[in-house]
Amino acid sequence: MKIILLCFLLQIIFPTLICCKLCPILEKTDKILTSNSHSHDNLHIQQLEDDKYCLIHSSYDRSKELVSVYGYIITSEPKVLVGPVVLVSGNNLSPHHYESAVLNGSARIVLTWEAKIGNVLRVTFQVFDYALKNTTDQIRVHNPPSANFTDYSSSILSIGSGELFVLSWAFQDLLGSDYILYYDIFDSKGKSALKAGPNVLSNSTNNEHLSQKNYLVDQSKFLITWNTRSLVDVQNATILFQIIGNDGSPFGKQQAINDQDETLHIHTKIQMFSSLSRFLIVWACQKNVSSNYQIYGKYYSYTSKPIGKKFTIQNKNSEDQLYPQVLPLSTQSKWILSWSQYSNQNRFDIYAQLFENLDTPIGSAFLVNNYTDQDQVQSELILFKNDTFLVIWKSFGQDSDLNGIYGQYYQQHGQKIGLEFRINQKTGGSQEGLSYFSVSNEKVLLSWITKDQANVDSQNNICLQRRMLSELKPKSAMPKLQYTGNTAFSYIFSDSIFNENHHAVKYKSQLQSLQPLPDWLKFDPDVKQLFGTPPNTAQNLSLIIKATNNCGFSSVSNFNLVINKKSSKKSSFPSWKTVIGILIPIVLVITSVVITYRTFKFPKSKTSYQKISSLEQYEMTTTTFSSSSEDRLMSQINDNDL
């Protein structure tokens, strides 16, 4: 009781102190949204409006064979405003496939999924408001000609000004070999905007349509890409795309991006370079069934015309390259590619390569992960201000239990900032299904699922975390430095390393001054050395030591120089002449002879000396450095971090 009362009183008197010590720091803490024995999958985070986001995931209750899709409305703190809300639930849902889109123009969220009706699947969608209340009934995208047709592999995208959305899906005749790829455009009320109903994008026999995906090109058109694989020769596959206007009309012709000699294609990614009116397609494929997977890339204009030639990524060891990711930098004339590459050590590592212009490498590909004992896969790239970027990936066994999520900051030229760090703070189980949304150029929201794969009935968590670029900035100021004295001195302001929030960041220090340095005081910028011999005048100089890292963050510390004036007091020890002058009057008084005499004043206190013959007195020289353990400095002076 006394302890509780004391804490209460301290919180009233020192609320900031209590908060700093007791409240969790969100940048370092996993916020648990859901914790139960259900199997969670397919996380998505999308922005609704300023500092309001929608997070959706599916959940499978094995005991009831029940599939549900949950929704949350959250802020970037992160804080839950609404949820969890069951958006759709039933035994007839496909447990692992759903997608969502945000219609900002009409403040609506659209959820699409595949519902099982008998032995077939039907693509269905429903519209919700920003409070996760449904505004339409469940709507099927079309009615097939017979019960022998099934839908699969749907994809959704908000287009235009956020008033419309496009749905694409594949369609199969279970009794025959016909495969059709459809798309339709709907408004926020669920009504088709195409008078003739769904448009056919591709209609083929013995060619299966796989992995179609919708991408926004600009405000007037979108793009659909898909793989077509022959059922006669399953190794024969083609990647195609079609640009389509918001009115549903095809824009240009369908394009096949790969050569005839390529076989199976996987992990296709498309990245728009909006300021350059072009997009880049990257993919992994084999030249033949016995060769390794290699990553290729090709540019196209917004009018579907090829730009340049197909290029490939450097692969010295000819090992498998998978999971490509592309991130344009701010000017979009430079970009980053990351991927997972199999090594001769029987493991996957994360590699990255910087490019400029179309496909010109900047330097060589570099290894991202420091931990190399087991597999590192599925990297993601996140851009911050000043073209600083963060690479995150899954690392097996590094956090002592299955997959963990790790990250590494880089500056724009590919130089590491700090050390590799773990993102998930809880290390039990396997971290899966990572999703993220860049809130701004300084912070990002991350979400993932923690699963105990050894026990399917154990707790599974939906975790949420905010990472901020400023996490690399030290929480404490640089140490204060002070010199007091008047003798010659020399001090070197060394470059230093901060060790904050799992990062070790090096900063370059420099000396600044509020006023020009006096003539006697010198500073050598090459070695960062301050030196000189003070004159015999009192001075009080206020200098500033500034530490800056390669991402533009800096911190400062005052350096006070107090110069004491040298003392010029003469020694008051009496000479032999003074002694005789004192003795003569005393003798005259004793003999009653009045003689003129002089009186001398003795010092009232004794003075210390450096030498008996010295005529000058010196102050002792002291140099003091004050710092706090909170600074976590590995050397005497620091540099600012990110």
Secondary structure, 3 states (H helix, E strand, C coil): CHHHHHHHHHHHHCHHHHHHHHCCCHHHCCEEEEEECCEEEEEEEEEEECCEEEEEEEEEECCCCEEEEEEEEECCCCCEEEEEEEEEEECCEEEEEEEEEEECCCCEEEEEEEEEECCEEEEEEEEEECCCCECCCCEECCCCCCCCEEEEEEEEEEECCCCEEEEEEEEEECCCCEEEEEEEEEECCCCECCCCCCEEEEEEECEEEEEEEEEEEECCEEEEEEEEEECCCCCCEEEEEEEEECCCCEEEEEEECCCCCCCCEEEEEEEEEHHHCEEEEEEEECCCCCCCCEEEEEEEECCCCEEEEEEECCCCCCCCEEEEEEEECCCCCEEEEEEEEECCCCCEEEEEEEEECCCEEEEEEEECCCCCCCCEEEEEEEECHHHCEEEEEEEECCCCCCEEEEEEEECCCCCEEEEEEECCCCCCCEEEEEEEEECCCCEEEEEEEEECCCCCCCCEEEEEEEEEHHHHCCCCCCCEEEEEECCCEEEECCCEEEEECCEEEEEEEEEEECCCCCCCEEEECCCCEEEECCCCCCEEEEEEEEEECCCCCEEEEEEEEEECCCCCCCCCCCCHHHHHHHHHHHHHHHCCCCCCCCCCCCCCCCCCCCCCCCCCCCCCCEEEEECCHHHCECCCCCCCCC
